[in-house]
Amino acid sequence: MPLTDAQLRNLTDPGKHADGFGLYLELTKTGGRYWRMKYRYGGKEKRLAFGVYPGVSLKDARDLASKARQVLKDGIDPGELRRADKAKTAFETVNTFEAVARDWMTHQASRWDIETAGRIRATLENDIFKTLGSRPLAAIKPGEIMEAVKKIEARGAADQAGRVLQRVKAVYRWAVIHERIESNPMLDLVPSEVLKPRTVQHRAAMTDKELPEFLPKLAAYEGDPTTVHGLRFMILTATRPGETRGALWAEFDLDAALWVIPAERMKMRTEHRVPLSAQAVEILRFMQTLSGDCALVFPSPVYRSKPLSENTFNSALARMGYKYTATAHGFRALFSTVANENNWNPDVIERQLAHKEANEIRAAYHRSTYLKDRERLMQWWADYLDGRKAGNVIQMPQRAA
């Protein structure tokens, strides 16, 4: 005969009290009231536990038993199904988006320089982890990721929104490969279909005509001397700002006038040899008096174990009056433009800029033969800048190298 709530409240006899269809309440000698369901599967008698009365009411226990019987009717063992659900829940609890993303970043760390790794970590921490980081990877819907990146776009950071979306997709792709999730729900999140179209804006670059005014301003700049000399050195070597800011004394042979930047610090992950002009070596000799006791050539004036910050050079340019018209990275474009206009071999220029050569045979040829050509190019560039500072122009009437 089915149980009633009144009976359940007043039970005193230990044992099994049947409700029907396999469901019963077991009263222990110590007074515990446990819901159980007896069933058969594969010829064997089995049991399910549904919790403790009155936390699990009579109605709740009957609903759970009904669902279990339906599962049995479909030919599935409800006990095995429950164990699988528990295992899935445990798996998803440890495989949150943040946990998997941090494992992905650790896996990728050898492919990134310290600066790149820091930027990637910061964007995920600021824009994704705060809202979605604690959620199981498998529980996050594409619409939630889309909403997160659209918020980044709405604050005027469209480029960053695109990068964050690509990083989220990379995390999911890695998670599938490493069996942290069964399938990738983010495959259809195509940046061009999620974010608004935008016009690509290249970094602002100074023109050759501005050099006679800019170079004296740079020489007279009264800011931190490490910043001034770092900016001058970057312009003389046509390197990327991050390559200059992270320069280590161990990378230089001043007697040979050569700077060897290791692959892990290069954008293209290939070692880059930079011939140094006499003017560049002179800057380094001076910097030895300021930072010769440090590992870094251009350390932060506040934390000498860290390089100049990412915005240091652009902030200095802004204070000199070039906030919207020039960026530190733009000096590479200026170098390329001037050198090409003065008939230098384009291959030599591209090699000096450490642009990747798609053809491996040509790339090997460039590495083996162009260093002498680039030595001449970089000394010409340094002399050219000196001439522009004085208001003159050094021309090359015929193609060099």
Secondary structure by P-SEA (a helix, b strand, c coil): ccccaaaaacccccccccccccbbbbbcccbbbbbbbbbccccccccccccccccccaaaaaaaaaaaaaaaaacccaaaaaaaaaaaaaaaaaacaaaaaaaaaaaacccccaaaaaaaaaaaaccccccccccccccccaaaaaaaaaaaaaacaaaaaaaaaaaaaaaaaaaaaaccccccccccccccccccccccccccccccccccccaaaaaaccccaaaaaaaaaaaaacccaaaaaacccccccccccbbbbccccccccbbbbbbbcaaaaaaaaaaaacccccccccccccccccccccaaaaaaaaaacccccccccaaaaaaaaaaaaacccaaaaaaaaccccccaaaaaaaacccaaaaaaaaaaaaaaaaaaaacbbbbcccccc
